[in-house]
């Protein structure tokens, strides 16, 4: 899927040159970086947390944080991998934030708890609901962004072979989940 | 999933759904560049960055009061919002859903029943009501869930295992005496994860003996990972008849929600530049505050039977100790 269909894609070399210019103090080249990554990061964040409004907030935060910390970026990994690591971390925080509130209120027995306020899982038919953030990320990068396991390995810091195995396990898990859902539909129609 | 068949590929289905339901493209570039220019002109870092949805707070400017220490608060529709000196929302105080005393008693009874079945180091997640039981079996999020623990206890902060507590190590700095109160117990509780990812067949269903109310629980033996960043550390100190139970956890909380029957700016206190909210009108009043550590914050709760002045003195000692 071309997630940035309206954009002329930038080559990795071009991106690194833009990054160097920003590191040298220029501001405007950062706009091209934002334009290049914004759509794919938006979709990535949206599917990671399942909430439209919050995913937009996170994308903004990713770009602002990346700009603020761009001086720390070294070409030992691609800029794309570096940016996705920031995005993953912020998505993880968003997911943790809500469940953290839920959990902690319960821990100190303050009150009857109410439903979590976010993570509506409105995306893609709820298929990702039962997956951990790490598994979600793998499904998004592999299935939606159609990245190779080698690319995902660079983005996540895991080994490609381990990712391939994990992806197969997720695939089996989802198949099992769907079989059970189908069985439930047959046994308990209307539920 | 009406198009399911035995050879059906769920990820293909996911991809089709994702493409059909994708959010509309958003051009972030203009707002990002404006933000960068604005912050560069002001010579500030991005500490002042406020997420888009927080912009609604601007409409409340007439109700916003700047306090001497720099943080601000605004109150509207019964919701009190506390912001830091960079204008970033850090705490929201709102009224809770009405709670019936019978519900609280029922929950306490069920928690006690399940807790009594646990060995040290074991934990359980409790789900109450048939709707929530059915939800977790479908891998869906329940309306509510309640963790119980037989956590690890220690008699000194020196005994807290370093490798288990991550950023919570900061709490060790408090030592065994705070503001003349002596440590009596340290408890470490794990983070148990979300109930909807647990295996449906392992939930134990039961009904409460007095009321017949259905509930289910899932016993867990948390691994070391559960004690890392998401664990909760509780330290109990005593001075005379006064008990101070301080609970802390680490997270990257962009904002936290505190429940109080009557949110009021009068119960915001400031200690060393940190806003502390004192809940009131509830069964268990407490002080709560956030303290920046690393990339995130330590969130604290202080439950105590001492008067407010003593509690604030204790909180001040905690904040100062953590800064050293």
HADDOCK unambig.tbl for C-alpha pairs under 7 A between the chains (distance, minus, plus):
assign (segid A and resid 31 and name CA) (segid B and resid 29 and name CA) 5.95 0.50 0.50
assign (segid A and resid 31 and name CA) (segid B and resid 33 and name CA) 6.71 0.50 0.50
assign (segid A and resid 34 and name CA) (segid B and resid 29 and name CA) 5.76 0.50 0.50
assign (segid A and resid 35 and name CA) (segid B and resid 29 and name CA) 6.17 0.50 0.50
assign (segid A and resid 38 and name CA) (segid B and resid 28 and name CA) 6.84 0.50 0.50
assign (segid A and resid 39 and name CA) (segid B and resid 25 and name CA) 6.49 0.50 0.50
assign (segid A and resid 52 and name CA) (segid B and resid 23 and name CA) 6.99 0.50 0.50
assign (segid A and resid 57 and name CA) (segid B and resid 51 and name CA) 5.48 0.50 0.50
assign (segid A and resid 57 and name CA) (segid B and resid 52 and name CA) 6.01 0.50 0.50
assign (segid A and resid 60 and name CA) (segid B and resid 28 and name CA) 6.93 0.50 0.50
assign (segid A and resid 60 and name CA) (segid B and resid 32 and name CA) 6.77 0.50 0.50
assign (segid A and resid 64 and name CA) (segid B and resid 32 and name CA) 6.83 0.50 0.50
assign (segid A and resid 93 and name CA) (segid B and resid 252 and name CA) 5.89 0.50 0.50
assign (segid A and resid 97 and name CA) (segid B and resid 253 and name CA) 5.62 0.50 0.50
assign (segid A and resid 101 and name CA) (segid B and resid 256 and name CA) 6.88 0.50 0.50
assign (segid A and resid 106 and name CA) (segid B and resid 146 and name CA) 6.06 0.50 0.50
assign (segid A and resid 110 and name CA) (segid B and resid 284 and name CA) 6.33 0.50 0.50
assign (segid A and resid 112 and name CA) (segid B and resid 99 and name CA) 6.31 0.50 0.50
assign (segid A and resid 112 and name CA) (segid B and resid 104 and name CA) 6.89 0.50 0.50
assign (segid A and resid 113 and name CA) (segid B and resid 144 and name CA) 5.88 0.50 0.50
assign (segid A and resid 114 and name CA) (segid B and resid 143 and name CA) 6.38 0.50 0.50
assign (segid A and resid 114 and name CA) (segid B and resid 144 and name CA) 5.95 0.50 0.50
assign (segid A and resid 115 and name CA) (segid B and resid 143 and name CA) 4.56 0.50 0.50
assign (segid A and resid 115 and name CA) (segid B and resid 144 and name CA) 5.79 0.50 0.50
assign (segid A and resid 123 and name CA) (segid B and resid 18 and name CA) 6.86 0.50 0.50
assign (segid A and resid 124 and name CA) (segid B and resid 14 and name CA) 5.74 0.50 0.50
assign (segid A and resid 124 and name CA) (segid B and resid 17 and name CA) 4.94 0.50 0.50
assign (segid A and resid 124 and name CA) (segid B and resid 18 and name CA) 4.83 0.50 0.50
assign (segid A and resid 124 and name CA) (segid B and resid 21 and name CA) 6.72 0.50 0.50
assign (segid A and resid 125 and name CA) (segid B and resid 17 and name CA) 6.76 0.50 0.50
assign (segid A and resid 127 and name CA) (segid B and resid 14 and name CA) 6.74 0.50 0.50
assign (segid A and resid 130 and name CA) (segid B and resid 139 and name CA) 5.91 0.50 0.50
assign (segid A and resid 130 and name CA) (segid B and resid 196 and name CA) 6.58 0.50 0.50
assign (segid A and resid 130 and name CA) (segid B and resid 197 and name CA) 5.14 0.50 0.50
assign (segid A and resid 143 and name CA) (segid B and resid 11 and name CA) 6.99 0.50 0.50
assign (segid A and resid 143 and name CA) (segid B and resid 15 and name CA) 6.58 0.50 0.50
assign (segid A and resid 144 and name CA) (segid B and resid 15 and name CA) 6.14 0.50 0.50
assign (segid A and resid 174 and name CA) (segid B and resid 10 and name CA) 6.43 0.50 0.50
assign (segid A and resid 175 and name CA) (segid B and resid 10 and name CA) 6.23 0.50 0.50
